[in-house]
Amino acid sequence: MKILLPLFMILALAGCVFNLTQIDWADPLAGKSSVAVIGVMASASAFLLLLILILSKRIAQKMKNR
């Protein structure tokens, strides 16, 4: 689990960066660009959820050691 969560975080960041390169900044909500915008939002959400999971595990471990 210690290797898996950071790996998923890296994959989420890679997906976010990839989708950022696919956006047509002149018209970001048209055609394939809208799919890329949704992909960026989904990747960013996944990254934040994984970050919250890691932080909650650290807090639980600290509470357990008290």
PDB file of N, CA, C and O in Angstrom:
ATOM      1  N   MET A   1       0.817  -1.186   0.000  1.00  0.00           N
ATOM      2  CA  MET A   1       0.000   0.000   0.000  1.00  0.00           C
ATOM      3  C   MET A   1       0.871   1.264   0.000  1.00  0.00           C
ATOM      4  O   MET A   1       0.454   2.312  -0.492  1.00  0.00           O
ATOM      5  N   LYS A   2       2.076   1.152   0.554  1.00  0.00           N
ATOM      6  CA  LYS A   2       2.956   2.305   0.597  1.00  0.00           C
ATOM      7  C   LYS A   2       3.453   2.690  -0.787  1.00  0.00           C
ATOM      8  O   LYS A   2       3.743   3.859  -1.039  1.00  0.00           O
ATOM      9  N   ILE A   3       3.552   1.728  -1.676  1.00  0.00           N
ATOM     10  CA  ILE A   3       4.006   2.003  -3.036  1.00  0.00           C
ATOM     11  C   ILE A   3       2.818   2.296  -3.953  1.00  0.00           C
ATOM     12  O   ILE A   3       2.938   3.079  -4.895  1.00  0.00           O
ATOM     13  N   LEU A   4       1.688   1.678  -3.684  1.00  0.00           N
ATOM     14  CA  LEU A   4       0.538   1.763  -4.569  1.00  0.00           C
ATOM     15  C   LEU A   4      -0.092   3.160  -4.583  1.00  0.00           C
ATOM     16  O   LEU A   4      -0.419   3.670  -5.655  1.00  0.00           O
ATOM     17  N   LEU A   5      -0.266   3.776  -3.432  1.00  0.00           N
ATOM     18  CA  LEU A   5      -0.902   5.095  -3.386  1.00  0.00           C
ATOM     19  C   LEU A   5      -0.064   6.178  -4.077  1.00  0.00           C
ATOM     20  O   LEU A   5      -0.618   6.951  -4.858  1.00  0.00           O
ATOM     21  N   PRO A   6       1.241   6.264  -3.824  1.00  0.00           N
ATOM     22  CA  PRO A   6       2.020   7.253  -4.589  1.00  0.00           C
ATOM     23  C   PRO A   6       2.039   6.966  -6.096  1.00  0.00           C
ATOM     24  O   PRO A   6       2.085   7.894  -6.904  1.00  0.00           O
ATOM     25  N   LEU A   7       2.004   5.702  -6.466  1.00  0.00           N
ATOM     26  CA  LEU A   7       1.952   5.345  -7.883  1.00  0.00           C
ATOM     27  C   LEU A   7       0.658   5.862  -8.512  1.00  0.00           C
ATOM     28  O   LEU A   7       0.678   6.424  -9.607  1.00  0.00           O
ATOM     29  N   PHE A   8      -0.463   5.672  -7.819  1.00  0.00           N
ATOM     30  CA  PHE A   8      -1.732   6.187  -8.311  1.00  0.00           C
ATOM     31  C   PHE A   8      -1.728   7.708  -8.385  1.00  0.00           C
ATOM     32  O   PHE A   8      -2.321   8.287  -9.296  1.00  0.00           O
ATOM     33  N   MET A   9      -1.063   8.363  -7.431  1.00  0.00           N
ATOM     34  CA  MET A   9      -0.972   9.819  -7.459  1.00  0.00           C
ATOM     35  C   MET A   9      -0.164  10.283  -8.669  1.00  0.00           C
ATOM     36  O   MET A   9      -0.523  11.269  -9.314  1.00  0.00           O
ATOM     37  N   ILE A  10       0.909   9.587  -8.976  1.00  0.00           N
ATOM     38  CA  ILE A  10       1.718   9.934 -10.144  1.00  0.00           C
ATOM     39  C   ILE A  10       0.919   9.727 -11.424  1.00  0.00           C
ATOM     40  O   ILE A  10       0.999  10.536 -12.349  1.00  0.00           O
ATOM     41  N   LEU A  11       0.146   8.640 -11.477  1.00  0.00           N
ATOM     42  CA  LEU A  11      -0.687   8.390 -12.654  1.00  0.00           C
ATOM     43  C   LEU A  11      -1.766   9.459 -12.810  1.00  0.00           C
ATOM     44  O   LEU A  11      -2.077   9.866 -13.929  1.00  0.00           O
ATOM     45  N   ALA A  12      -2.337   9.915 -11.697  1.00  0.00           N
ATOM     46  CA  ALA A  12      -3.341  10.978 -11.762  1.00  0.00           C
ATOM     47  C   ALA A  12      -2.723  12.276 -12.264  1.00  0.00           C
ATOM     48  O   ALA A  12      -3.326  12.982 -13.073  1.00  0.00           O
ATOM     49  N   LEU A  13      -1.529  12.593 -11.789  1.00  0.00           N
ATOM     50  CA  LEU A  13      -0.851  13.799 -12.269  1.00  0.00           C
ATOM     51  C   LEU A  13      -0.482  13.677 -13.749  1.00  0.00           C
ATOM     52  O   LEU A  13      -0.589  14.646 -14.500  1.00  0.00           O
ATOM     53  N   ALA A  14      -0.053  12.500 -14.158  1.00  0.00           N
ATOM     54  CA  ALA A  14       0.290  12.286 -15.563  1.00  0.00           C
ATOM     55  C   ALA A  14      -0.951  12.434 -16.443  1.00  0.00           C
ATOM     56  O   ALA A  14      -0.880  13.018 -17.524  1.00  0.00           O
ATOM     57  N   GLY A  15      -2.070  11.914 -15.988  1.00  0.00           N
ATOM     58  CA  GLY A  15      -3.318  12.071 -16.737  1.00  0.00           C
ATOM     59  C   GLY A  15      -3.741  13.520 -16.823  1.00  0.00           C
ATOM     60  O   GLY A  15      -4.250  13.964 -17.852  1.00  0.00           O
ATOM     61  N   CYS A  16      -3.533  14.254 -15.754  1.00  0.00           N
ATOM     62  CA  CYS A  16      -3.868  15.675 -15.741  1.00  0.00           C
ATOM     63  C   CYS A  16      -2.996  16.443 -16.730  1.00  0.00           C
ATOM     64  O   CYS A  16      -3.501  17.259 -17.500  1.00  0.00           O
ATOM     65  N   VAL A  17      -1.707  16.188 -16.712  1.00  0.00           N
ATOM     66  CA  VAL A  17      -0.783  16.871 -17.623  1.00  0.00           C
ATOM     67  C   VAL A  17      -1.099  16.508 -19.074  1.00  0.00           C
ATOM     68  O   VAL A  17      -1.106  17.374 -19.949  1.00  0.00           O
ATOM     69  N   PHE A  18      -1.355  15.238 -19.321  1.00  0.00           N
ATOM     70  CA  PHE A  18      -1.680  14.818 -20.686  1.00  0.00           C
ATOM     71  C   PHE A  18      -2.930  15.525 -21.198  1.00  0.00           C
ATOM     72  O   PHE A  18      -2.953  16.026 -22.322  1.00  0.00           O
ATOM     73  N   ASN A  19      -3.965  15.562 -20.367  1.00  0.00           N
ATOM     74  CA  ASN A  19      -5.207  16.197 -20.789  1.00  0.00           C
ATOM     75  C   ASN A  19      -5.051  17.706 -20.935  1.00  0.00           C
ATOM     76  O   ASN A  19      -5.731  18.319 -21.759  1.00  0.00           O
ATOM     77  N   LEU A  20      -4.174  18.308 -20.156  1.00  0.00           N
ATOM     78  CA  LEU A  20      -3.921  19.735 -20.313  1.00  0.00           C
ATOM     79  C   LEU A  20      -3.314  20.042 -21.681  1.00  0.00           C
ATOM     80  O   LEU A  20      -3.565  21.100 -22.258  1.00  0.00           O
ATOM     81  N   THR A  21      -2.521  19.113 -22.187  1.00  0.00           N
ATOM     82  CA  THR A  21      -1.924  19.335 -23.502  1.00  0.00           C
ATOM     83  C   THR A  21      -2.935  19.135 -24.629  1.00  0.00           C
ATOM     84  O   THR A  21      -2.703  19.592 -25.748  1.00  0.00           O
ATOM     85  N   GLN A  22      -4.037  18.471 -24.358  1.00  0.00           N
ATOM     86  CA  GLN A  22      -5.045  18.193 -25.380  1.00  0.00           C
ATOM     87  C   GLN A  22      -6.098  19.290 -25.499  1.00  0.00           C
ATOM     88  O   GLN A  22      -6.911  19.263 -26.423  1.00  0.00           O
ATOM     89  N   ILE A  23      -6.098  20.245 -24.590  1.00  0.00           N
ATOM     90  CA  ILE A  23      -7.114  21.294 -24.589  1.00  0.00           C
ATOM     91  C   ILE A  23      -6.786  22.343 -25.638  1.00  0.00           C
ATOM     92  O   ILE A  23      -5.651  22.812 -25.729  1.00  0.00           O
ATOM     93  N   ASP A  24      -7.793  22.708 -26.432  1.00  0.00           N
ATOM     94  CA  ASP A  24      -7.676  23.822 -27.369  1.00  0.00           C
ATOM     95  C   ASP A  24      -8.065  25.081 -26.595  1.00  0.00           C
ATOM     96  O   ASP A  24      -9.242  25.315 -26.321  1.00  0.00           O
ATOM     97  N   TRP A  25      -7.071  25.879 -26.252  1.00  0.00           N
ATOM     98  CA  TRP A  25      -7.300  27.013 -25.356  1.00  0.00           C
ATOM     99  C   TRP A  25      -8.107  28.122 -26.016  1.00  0.00           C
ATOM    100  O   TRP A  25      -8.618  28.997 -25.316  1.00  0.00           O
ATOM    101  N   ALA A  26      -8.239  28.116 -27.335  1.00  0.00           N
ATOM    102  CA  ALA A  26      -9.065  29.112 -28.012  1.00  0.00           C
ATOM    103  C   ALA A  26     -10.550  28.848 -27.749  1.00  0.00           C
ATOM    104  O   ALA A  26     -11.336  29.784 -27.605  1.00  0.00           O
ATOM    105  N   ASP A  27     -10.924  27.571 -27.689  1.00  0.00           N
ATOM    106  CA  ASP A  27     -12.316  27.196 -27.422  1.00  0.00           C
ATOM    107  C   ASP A  27     -12.317  25.916 -26.585  1.00  0.00           C
ATOM    108  O   ASP A  27     -12.492  24.825 -27.129  1.00  0.00           O
ATOM    109  N   PRO A  28     -12.121  26.036 -25.261  1.00  0.00           N
ATOM    110  CA  PRO A  28     -11.911  24.844 -24.439  1.00  0.00           C
ATOM    111  C   PRO A  28     -13.143  23.962 -24.224  1.00  0.00           C
ATOM    112  O   PRO A  28     -13.009  22.850 -23.714  1.00  0.00           O
ATOM    113  N   LEU A  29     -14.324  24.424 -24.594  1.00  0.00           N
ATOM    114  CA  LEU A  29     -15.521  23.618 -24.352  1.00  0.00           C
ATOM    115  C   LEU A  29     -16.155  23.089 -25.634  1.00  0.00           C
ATOM    116  O   LEU A  29     -17.346  22.779 -25.655  1.00  0.00           O
ATOM    117  N   ALA A  30     -15.377  22.987 -26.689  1.00  0.00           N
ATOM    118  CA  ALA A  30     -15.908  22.491 -27.956  1.00  0.00           C
ATOM    119  C   ALA A  30     -15.163  21.227 -28.379  1.00  0.00           C
ATOM    120  O   ALA A  30     -13.941  21.139 -28.262  1.00  0.00           O
ATOM    121  N   GLY A  31     -15.920  20.260 -28.870  1.00  0.00           N
ATOM    122  CA  GLY A  31     -15.337  19.048 -29.441  1.00  0.00           C
ATOM    123  C   GLY A  31     -14.556  18.208 -28.445  1.00  0.00           C
ATOM    124  O   GLY A  31     -14.986  18.001 -27.311  1.00  0.00           O
ATOM    125  N   LYS A  32     -13.387  17.723 -28.896  1.00  0.00           N
ATOM    126  CA  LYS A  32     -12.551  16.864 -28.066  1.00  0.00           C
ATOM    127  C   LYS A  32     -11.945  17.610 -26.880  1.00  0.00           C
ATOM    128  O   LYS A  32     -11.532  17.006 -25.890  1.00  0.00           O
ATOM    129  N   SER A  33     -11.903  18.912 -27.003  1.00  0.00           N
ATOM    130  CA  SER A  33     -11.334  19.720 -25.931  1.00  0.00           C
ATOM    131  C   SER A  33     -12.176  19.634 -24.668  1.00  0.00           C
ATOM    132  O   SER A  33     -11.641  19.690 -23.560  1.00  0.00           O
ATOM    133  N   SER A  34     -13.488  19.499 -24.824  1.00  0.00           N
ATOM    134  CA  SER A  34     -14.351  19.383 -23.642  1.00  0.00           C
ATOM    135  C   SER A  34     -14.081  18.065 -22.909  1.00  0.00           C
ATOM    136  O   SER A  34     -14.157  18.011 -21.681  1.00  0.00           O
ATOM    137  N   VAL A  35     -13.770  17.016 -23.652  1.00  0.00           N
ATOM    138  CA  VAL A  35     -13.413  15.742 -23.032  1.00  0.00           C
ATOM    139  C   VAL A  35     -12.113  15.891 -22.242  1.00  0.00           C
ATOM    140  O   VAL A  35     -11.969  15.322 -21.160  1.00  0.00           O
ATOM    141  N   ALA A  36     -11.175  16.652 -22.784  1.00  0.00           N
ATOM    142  CA  ALA A  36      -9.908  16.887 -22.090  1.00  0.00           C
ATOM    143  C   ALA A  36     -10.122  17.693 -20.814  1.00  0.00           C
ATOM    144  O   ALA A  36      -9.468  17.437 -19.804  1.00  0.00           O
ATOM    145  N   VAL A  37     -11.029  18.661 -20.849  1.00  0.00           N
ATOM    146  CA  VAL A  37     -11.332  19.448 -19.646  1.00  0.00           C
ATOM    147  C   VAL A  37     -11.924  18.547 -18.571  1.00  0.00           C
ATOM    148  O   VAL A  37     -11.559  18.650 -17.400  1.00  0.00           O
ATOM    149  N   ILE A  38     -12.826  17.673 -18.963  1.00  0.00           N
ATOM    150  CA  ILE A  38     -13.412  16.721 -18.010  1.00  0.00           C
ATOM    151  C   ILE A  38     -12.334  15.793 -17.474  1.00  0.00           C
ATOM    152  O   ILE A  38     -12.338  15.462 -16.288  1.00  0.00           O
ATOM    153  N   GLY A  39     -11.414  15.371 -18.325  1.00  0.00           N
ATOM    154  CA  GLY A  39     -10.309  14.514 -17.894  1.00  0.00           C
ATOM    155  C   GLY A  39      -9.398  15.204 -16.896  1.00  0.00           C
ATOM    156  O   GLY A  39      -8.930  14.580 -15.943  1.00  0.00           O
ATOM    157  N   VAL A  40      -9.144  16.486 -17.108  1.00  0.00           N
ATOM    158  CA  VAL A  40      -8.320  17.250 -16.165  1.00  0.00           C
ATOM    159  C   VAL A  40      -9.012  17.325 -14.812  1.00  0.00           C
ATOM    160  O   VAL A  40      -8.383  17.131 -13.772  1.00  0.00           O
ATOM    161  N   MET A  41     -10.305  17.607 -14.833  1.00  0.00           N
ATOM    162  CA  MET A  41     -11.050  17.710 -13.576  1.00  0.00           C
ATOM    163  C   MET A  41     -11.098  16.369 -12.852  1.00  0.00           C
ATOM    164  O   MET A  41     -10.974  16.318 -11.628  1.00  0.00           O
ATOM    165  N   ALA A  42     -11.275  15.291 -13.598  1.00  0.00           N
ATOM    166  CA  ALA A  42     -11.324  13.962 -12.991  1.00  0.00           C
ATOM    167  C   ALA A  42      -9.966  13.577 -12.413  1.00  0.00           C
ATOM    168  O   ALA A  42      -9.895  13.022 -11.316  1.00  0.00           O
ATOM    169  N   SER A  43      -8.904  13.863 -13.130  1.00  0.00           N
ATOM    170  CA  SER A  43      -7.561  13.541 -12.643  1.00  0.00           C
ATOM    171  C   SER A  43      -7.211  14.356 -11.405  1.00  0.00           C
ATOM    172  O   SER A  43      -6.624  13.834 -10.458  1.00  0.00           O
ATOM    173  N   ALA A  44      -7.569  15.628 -11.415  1.00  0.00           N
ATOM    174  CA  ALA A  44      -7.301  16.472 -10.252  1.00  0.00           C
ATOM    175  C   ALA A  44      -8.102  15.998  -9.046  1.00  0.00           C
ATOM    176  O   ALA A  44      -7.600  16.011  -7.922  1.00  0.00           O
ATOM    177  N   SER A  45      -9.341  15.581  -9.271  1.00  0.00           N
ATOM    178  CA  SER A  45     -10.162  15.061  -8.180  1.00  0.00           C
ATOM    179  C   SER A  45      -9.580  13.766  -7.612  1.00  0.00           C
ATOM    180  O   SER A  45      -9.547  13.571  -6.397  1.00  0.00           O
ATOM    181  N   ALA A  46      -9.128  12.896  -8.492  1.00  0.00           N
ATOM    182  CA  ALA A  46      -8.517  11.641  -8.046  1.00  0.00           C
ATOM    183  C   ALA A  46      -7.261  11.909  -7.236  1.00  0.00           C
ATOM    184  O   ALA A  46      -7.024  11.257  -6.219  1.00  0.00           O
ATOM    185  N   PHE A  47      -6.449  12.871  -7.681  1.00  0.00           N
ATOM    186  CA  PHE A  47      -5.235  13.222  -6.948  1.00  0.00           C
ATOM    187  C   PHE A  47      -5.577  13.749  -5.553  1.00  0.00           C
ATOM    188  O   PHE A  47      -4.950  13.355  -4.570  1.00  0.00           O
ATOM    189  N   LEU A  48      -6.559  14.629  -5.465  1.00  0.00           N
ATOM    190  CA  LEU A  48      -6.946  15.185  -4.168  1.00  0.00           C
ATOM    191  C   LEU A  48      -7.522  14.118  -3.237  1.00  0.00           C
ATOM    192  O   LEU A  48      -7.247  14.127  -2.037  1.00  0.00           O
ATOM    193  N   LEU A  49      -8.311  13.208  -3.781  1.00  0.00           N
ATOM    194  CA  LEU A  49      -8.859  12.133  -2.955  1.00  0.00           C
ATOM    195  C   LEU A  49      -7.755  11.212  -2.430  1.00  0.00           C
ATOM    196  O   LEU A  49      -7.800  10.780  -1.278  1.00  0.00           O
ATOM    197  N   LEU A  50      -6.781  10.917  -3.264  1.00  0.00           N
ATOM    198  CA  LEU A  50      -5.658  10.089  -2.818  1.00  0.00           C
ATOM    199  C   LEU A  50      -4.826  10.811  -1.760  1.00  0.00           C
ATOM    200  O   LEU A  50      -4.339  10.192  -0.814  1.00  0.00           O
ATOM    201  N   LEU A  51      -4.668  12.115  -1.926  1.00  0.00           N
ATOM    202  CA  LEU A  51      -3.944  12.906  -0.931  1.00  0.00           C
ATOM    203  C   LEU A  51      -4.678  12.904   0.403  1.00  0.00           C
ATOM    204  O   LEU A  51      -4.049  12.775   1.454  1.00  0.00           O
ATOM    205  N   ILE A  52      -5.988  13.045   0.377  1.00  0.00           N
ATOM    206  CA  ILE A  52      -6.786  12.991   1.600  1.00  0.00           C
ATOM    207  C   ILE A  52      -6.675  11.619   2.249  1.00  0.00           C
ATOM    208  O   ILE A  52      -6.587  11.522   3.473  1.00  0.00           O
ATOM    209  N   LEU A  53      -6.678  10.562   1.451  1.00  0.00           N
ATOM    210  CA  LEU A  53      -6.542   9.209   1.983  1.00  0.00           C
ATOM    211  C   LEU A  53      -5.206   9.020   2.684  1.00  0.00           C
ATOM    212  O   LEU A  53      -5.152   8.450   3.774  1.00  0.00           O
ATOM    213  N   ILE A  54      -4.133   9.491   2.072  1.00  0.00           N
ATOM    214  CA  ILE A  54      -2.804   9.362   2.682  1.00  0.00           C
ATOM    215  C   ILE A  54      -2.736  10.155   3.987  1.00  0.00           C
ATOM    216  O   ILE A  54      -2.204   9.665   4.983  1.00  0.00           O
ATOM    217  N   LEU A  55      -3.270  11.371   3.986  1.00  0.00           N
ATOM    218  CA  LEU A  55      -3.249  12.186   5.205  1.00  0.00           C
ATOM    219  C   LEU A  55      -4.094  11.568   6.316  1.00  0.00           C
ATOM    220  O   LEU A  55      -3.705  11.612   7.483  1.00  0.00           O
ATOM    221  N   SER A  56      -5.228  11.002   5.970  1.00  0.00           N
ATOM    222  CA  SER A  56      -6.068  10.383   6.994  1.00  0.00           C
ATOM    223  C   SER A  56      -5.406   9.135   7.579  1.00  0.00           C
ATOM    224  O   SER A  56      -5.559   8.845   8.765  1.00  0.00           O
ATOM    225  N   LYS A  57      -4.670   8.399   6.742  1.00  0.00           N
ATOM    226  CA  LYS A  57      -3.934   7.241   7.265  1.00  0.00           C
ATOM    227  C   LYS A  57      -2.833   7.683   8.221  1.00  0.00           C
ATOM    228  O   LYS A  57      -2.598   7.033   9.240  1.00  0.00           O
ATOM    229  N   ARG A  58      -2.154   8.792   7.898  1.00  0.00           N
ATOM    230  CA  ARG A  58      -1.119   9.307   8.806  1.00  0.00           C
ATOM    231  C   ARG A  58      -1.721   9.742  10.133  1.00  0.00           C
ATOM    232  O   ARG A  58      -1.150   9.472  11.189  1.00  0.00           O
ATOM    233  N   ILE A  59      -2.865  10.410  10.091  1.00  0.00           N
ATOM    234  CA  ILE A  59      -3.523  10.860  11.321  1.00  0.00           C
ATOM    235  C   ILE A  59      -3.970   9.663  12.147  1.00  0.00           C
ATOM    236  O   ILE A  59      -3.806   9.655  13.367  1.00  0.00           O
ATOM    237  N   ALA A  60      -4.533   8.651  11.493  1.00  0.00           N
ATOM    238  CA  ALA A  60      -4.968   7.453  12.206  1.00  0.00           C
ATOM    239  C   ALA A  60      -3.784   6.749  12.864  1.00  0.00           C
ATOM    240  O   ALA A  60      -3.900   6.239  13.978  1.00  0.00           O
ATOM    241  N   GLN A  61      -2.651   6.723  12.175  1.00  0.00           N
ATOM    242  CA  GLN A  61      -1.459   6.098  12.747  1.00  0.00           C
ATOM    243  C   GLN A  61      -0.964   6.874  13.967  1.00  0.00           C
ATOM    244  O   GLN A  61      -0.553   6.271  14.958  1.00  0.00           O
ATOM    245  N   LYS A  62      -1.001   8.196  13.902  1.00  0.00           N
ATOM    246  CA  LYS A  62      -0.574   9.008  15.044  1.00  0.00           C
ATOM    247  C   LYS A  62      -1.506   8.845  16.226  1.00  0.00           C
ATOM    248  O   LYS A  62      -1.063   8.811  17.374  1.00  0.00           O
ATOM    249  N   MET A  63      -2.803   8.742  15.949  1.00  0.00           N
ATOM    250  CA  MET A  63      -3.785   8.549  17.030  1.00  0.00           C
ATOM    251  C   MET A  63      -3.619   7.164  17.650  1.00  0.00           C
ATOM    252  O   MET A  63      -3.829   6.994  18.851  1.00  0.00           O
ATOM    253  N   LYS A  64      -3.249   6.185  16.851  1.00  0.00           N
ATOM    254  CA  LYS A  64      -3.065   4.828  17.343  1.00  0.00           C
ATOM    255  C   LYS A  64      -1.831   4.738  18.257  1.00  0.00           C
ATOM    256  O   LYS A  64      -1.820   3.971  19.220  1.00  0.00           O
ATOM    257  N   ASN A  65      -0.795   5.530  17.946  1.00  0.00           N
ATOM    258  CA  ASN A  65       0.452   5.482  18.719  1.00  0.00           C
ATOM    259  C   ASN A  65       0.368   6.254  20.013  1.00  0.00           C
ATOM    260  O   ASN A  65       1.295   6.169  20.819  1.00  0.00           O
ATOM    261  N   ARG A  66      -0.671   6.990  20.253  1.00  0.00           N
ATOM    262  CA  ARG A  66      -0.784   7.760  21.492  1.00  0.00           C
ATOM    263  C   ARG A  66      -0.954   6.883  22.644  1.00  0.00           C
ATOM    264  O   ARG A  66      -1.066   7.361  23.773  1.00  0.00           O
TER     265      ARG A  66
END
